[in-house]
Amino acid sequence: MWTFLTWETGKKQPTYPHWPGIIRFLGYDPHPEPMTLGERLRAAYRRLGLPQTHVARTIGMDPATLYRYEAGDWVPGSPRTRQLLDLLLGHAGTVAELRDDARAINKALPYPDPPVTVGDQLRKRRHELGWTQDQV
């Protein structure tokens, strides 16, 4: 009851685990209609009741990569990334269903997204060689 009262009075904001219940109770998401990819991703996190890092792991994506799409730093380019983000944005089922659907996409399109930045390219090559950062 106190949690609900602190939300009503604006003293605290709901955390991710509470959002699915709030959306069900209200019958809608009280946030403004999402316009950008980042806003649409945050709306998906609320629907699922999970923070971004858990969502990224659920769909088999590195949390930093998903953050870059959310922040607008990157534009989804590969078919795998577009399919994973489309799945996430249109998903209305359970987290387990999302995970299973994402696994099917990752299995069908197993190649990771191409490195975008110089840092990504260096990291990829270092991993291919089996080197640690200290060995570079």
C-alpha positions as CSV (number, residue, x, y, z in Angstrom):
1,M,0.0,0.0,0.0
2,W,2.8,2.4,0.9
3,T,4.5,1.8,-2.5
4,F,1.2,2.7,-4.3
5,L,0.9,5.9,-2.2
6,T,4.4,7.0,-2.9
7,W,3.7,6.6,-6.6
8,E,0.4,8.5,-6.4
9,T,2.0,11.4,-4.5
10,G,5.0,11.5,-6.9
11,K,7.5,10.8,-4.2
12,K,8.8,7.8,-6.0
13,Q,8.5,6.3,-9.5
14,P,7.7,2.7,-10.2
15,T,10.6,0.4,-11.0
16,Y,10.6,-2.0,-14.0
17,P,9.0,-5.1,-12.2
18,H,5.9,-3.0,-11.4
19,W,5.2,-1.7,-14.9
20,P,3.4,-4.7,-16.4
21,G,0.9,-4.6,-13.4
22,I,0.4,-0.8,-13.7
23,I,-0.2,-1.1,-17.5
24,R,-2.7,-3.9,-16.9
25,F,-4.4,-1.9,-14.1
26,L,-4.7,1.3,-16.1
27,G,-5.4,-0.5,-19.4
28,Y,-2.6,1.5,-21.2
29,D,0.9,2.8,-20.7
30,P,0.7,6.2,-19.2
31,H,3.9,7.4,-20.9
32,P,3.6,9.5,-24.1
33,E,3.4,7.6,-27.4
34,P,7.0,6.5,-28.2
35,M,8.4,8.1,-31.3
36,T,12.1,7.2,-31.5
37,L,13.6,3.8,-31.5
38,G,15.0,4.5,-28.0
39,E,11.5,5.4,-26.7
40,R,10.0,2.3,-28.3
41,L,12.7,0.1,-26.7
42,R,12.1,1.7,-23.3
43,A,8.3,1.1,-23.7
44,A,9.1,-2.6,-24.5
45,Y,11.2,-2.8,-21.3
46,R,8.2,-1.5,-19.3
47,R,5.8,-4.0,-20.9
48,L,8.2,-6.8,-20.0
49,G,8.9,-5.4,-16.5
50,L,12.7,-5.9,-17.1
51,P,15.6,-3.5,-17.2
52,Q,17.5,-3.0,-20.4
53,T,20.4,-5.4,-19.4
54,H,18.0,-8.3,-18.7
55,V,16.1,-7.6,-22.0
56,A,19.4,-7.7,-23.9
57,R,20.4,-11.0,-22.4
58,T,17.0,-12.4,-23.0
59,I,17.2,-11.7,-26.8
60,G,20.9,-12.8,-27.0
61,M,22.4,-9.3,-27.5
62,D,25.1,-7.6,-25.6
63,P,23.7,-5.0,-23.2
64,A,26.1,-2.3,-24.5
65,T,24.9,-3.0,-28.1
66,L,21.3,-2.6,-27.2
67,Y,22.1,0.6,-25.3
68,R,23.7,2.0,-28.4
69,Y,20.5,1.4,-30.4
70,E,18.5,2.8,-27.6
71,A,20.7,5.9,-27.3
72,G,20.5,6.5,-31.1
73,D,24.3,6.0,-31.5
74,W,23.7,3.1,-33.9
75,V,21.1,2.3,-36.5
76,P,20.1,-1.4,-36.9
77,G,21.7,-2.6,-40.1
78,S,22.0,-6.4,-40.1
79,P,19.0,-8.7,-40.7
80,R,19.6,-10.4,-37.4
81,T,19.6,-7.1,-35.4
82,R,16.5,-5.8,-37.3
83,Q,14.6,-9.1,-36.6
84,L,15.6,-9.1,-32.9
85,L,14.5,-5.5,-32.4
86,D,11.3,-6.1,-34.4
87,L,10.6,-9.1,-32.2
88,L,11.2,-7.1,-29.0
89,L,9.1,-4.1,-30.2
90,G,6.2,-6.2,-31.3
91,H,6.2,-8.8,-28.5
92,A,3.1,-9.1,-26.4
93,G,3.8,-12.5,-24.7
94,T,5.8,-13.7,-21.8
95,V,9.5,-13.3,-21.3
96,A,10.0,-17.0,-21.8
97,E,8.3,-16.8,-25.2
98,L,10.4,-13.8,-26.1
99,R,13.6,-15.7,-25.2
100,D,12.5,-18.7,-27.3
101,D,11.6,-16.6,-30.3
102,A,14.9,-14.8,-30.0
103,R,16.8,-18.1,-29.8
104,A,15.2,-19.1,-33.1
105,I,16.3,-15.9,-34.8
106,N,19.8,-16.2,-33.4
107,K,20.0,-19.9,-34.5
108,A,18.8,-19.0,-38.0
109,L,21.0,-15.9,-38.3
110,P,24.0,-16.8,-36.1
111,Y,26.5,-14.2,-37.3
112,P,27.0,-11.3,-35.0
113,D,26.6,-7.8,-36.2
114,P,29.7,-6.4,-38.0
115,P,31.9,-4.3,-35.8
116,V,31.0,-0.6,-36.3
117,T,33.6,1.4,-34.5
118,V,37.4,1.1,-34.5
119,G,37.2,-0.1,-30.9
120,D,34.7,-2.9,-31.9
121,Q,37.0,-3.9,-34.7
122,L,40.0,-4.0,-32.4
123,R,38.1,-6.0,-29.8
124,K,36.8,-8.5,-32.4
125,R,40.4,-9.1,-33.7
126,R,41.8,-9.4,-30.2
127,H,39.1,-12.1,-29.4
128,E,39.8,-13.9,-32.7
129,L,43.5,-14.1,-31.7
130,G,42.6,-15.2,-28.1
131,W,44.5,-12.3,-26.6
132,T,43.7,-10.5,-23.4
133,Q,43.9,-6.7,-23.2
134,D,47.2,-7.1,-21.4
135,Q,48.7,-9.0,-24.3
136,V,48.0,-6.3,-26.9
